[in-house]
Amino acid sequence: MTGISKKGEFEVGDIEERIGRLKRMIAESDKIVFFGGAGVSTESGIPDFRSVDGLYNQKYKYPPETIISHSFYRRYPEEFFRFYKDKMIFTEARPNAAHQKLAELEKEGKLKAVITQNIDGLHQMAGSQKVIELHGSIHRNYCEKCHKFYDLQYIVQSEGMPVCSCGGTIKPDVVLYEEALKEDDMEQAVRLISDADLLIIGGTSLVVYPAAGLIRYFRGRHLVVINMSPTQTDSRADLLIPEKIGKVLAAV
């Protein structure tokens, strides 16, 4: 098979050729949408979930999937916040080449939106304006009693469970397991993906639904998947690049 080594890995030359094809696709496209996941932020020092060193493969008193569920949050809020502040907030993280290139493409008028499953806010920090955060953001926090807004710094500095001045619990505006995604965000994502001529999927395993199901709405010219491991959409893709998303976009 051309471009594959005996170990089944893509050769450097083959990756370069694929990046060249991606450059041409971007040049030909005016309605680009990027759909990304945890792999977009790993090059910023934020661990993903399902890789060998990912969050789900680390050992805790409770499985991470259980801790970041709605029912666990209600039942054990202090345990939830201990995990949340320790393993899901990375205040020192900064945008990497992937975030920066996407912001650049938006400024050029080519990229219409970033649809992300991440909650870290790095796309906005890089300068992206149109960002749909399907799973919410660590930077938005609201009192469940009076709905007063609190920033990330307040959550980080709070001892144990963050409490509002009114006595209510402050909940991060992130979508936990057992919670539904915001209908408006889903509708916007469907509309954008349906209207795109180029959809770039990067840094996501595409196993988390309903977000992963959005891909089926794409009817455009080119579907590109940039991911270190196989995804369920690979067979539909016009171009596969098995490389780190930041490294690929930095070369575009």
Beta strands, then each sheet from edge to edge (+ up, - down):
strand 1: 32-36
strand 2: 111-116
strand 3: 131-133
strand 4: 136-143
strand 5: 149-150
strand 6: 170-174
strand 7: 198-202
strand 8: 222-226
strand 9: 239-241
sheet 1: 3+ 2+ 1+ 7+ 8+ 9+
sheet 2: 5+ 4- 6+
end
